[in-house]
Amino acid sequence: MKSLKTKFLFTFILISFHIMAQNADNMALTPPMGWNSWNCFQTKIDEKQIKEIADAMVSSGLKDAGYIYLNLDDCWMSKKRDENGRLQSDSIRFPSGMKALAEYVHSKGLKFGIYTAAGNCTCAKGDFPASWGNEDLDIQTFGSWGVDYVKVDRCKVPKGFNEIKIQQYALFSNAISKYKRPMIYSVCCPGVDACEWAPKFAQLWRTNTDIGQFWYTPVHDKAKWSHVGVDEIIDINTDLRKYAKPGRWNDPDMLQVGNGNLTPAENRAHFSMWAMLAAPLIAGNDLRQMKETTKEILTNKMVIAVDQDSLGIQALKYKTIDSIDVWVKPLQHKKWAVCFLNRARTAKMLKYNWKEHIIYDDLSKREFNTRKTEYKLTDVWTKKQSGTTRKNLNTELVSHDVLMFVLTEK
Ligand code: GLA
């Protein structure tokens, strides 16, 4: 009788784990979309400003375009845990507390995300407490506030952390599974090695160090930590496509669209390429004072649809022809997205005869063959029909601009 009971219990536990794993797998069937405070505000965040951002997410149309998560990054917390050892928000900058802020965000039909780190302190200067030794408790605290998304950074880690980082990062997902509230788990342990271990338990993982507000990474000593430019991030992520799939995403970092000195072409190209890479689309600009052109980029429905395509396949870089990259992304309903990206510092002529390029994608096992199938082209930026693959392309692309199409069988 006792052994029957034990068997029953064992089966029950197995089924529960199975259900939990399934839930985690279904949490982000398309790349998460939202906004995060770091790229524009860094350490300077407060309650009033974040509420205004929530309002702006709705009034600007970003929410309707799919940007659902409002994520607080570093520096929301008080330097001291409370008397029960729990993280608490900074009482001056967030006088109403995190639960009230989460409620406000939820009242706008948005979801609420928060930040912590796996080491003793967060990554910003100032020794803000992070979750080392408190992984379970901190997830419980976040859950009790109504958090829907947790980013876990890696800073100020104890010696030897590298050898145990996988177990340490798994502690957060175990805690999330135990706690009933579904939370997206975003691993921020920058490096391509994360692709090998983070998909076991996280919905997204950072593949590179922090994105800067520029196209090219400034010359730096590669051994030192540094911000990376859009151009370098594209290269870092090119060979990682096999790791992306519905529920599991490479994260090349949050968007810089509308920040810094990126030109209009670079902003367009950055957004287009994040969509081609099936990257999370987490805006990082001040939505309260966004230029019309920035808003048009961030809310471009056709580009967002390429990113959010249900097949979840990251684009393949087919080749580079005279500094112009040719990227192709298989989409549902036998469609393709094709993006030509001028990597040069000068304008280039794009001359492309579709029929000369038969592309076989080993990952999706799909062939892009315009000799067999004629496709109609829709230019995602002009939103115009642009003929079919019968006609050669012969057009100028300014430096760092894209020409991007969605192709539908004729
Ligand atoms: C690290 C992360 C960034 C941001 C900052 C906050 O650099 O990679 O995305 O969260 O920390 O301090």
Residues whose N, C-alpha, C, O or C-beta is under 5 A from the ligand:
A	BS01	GLA	W38 D73 D74 C123 A124 D210
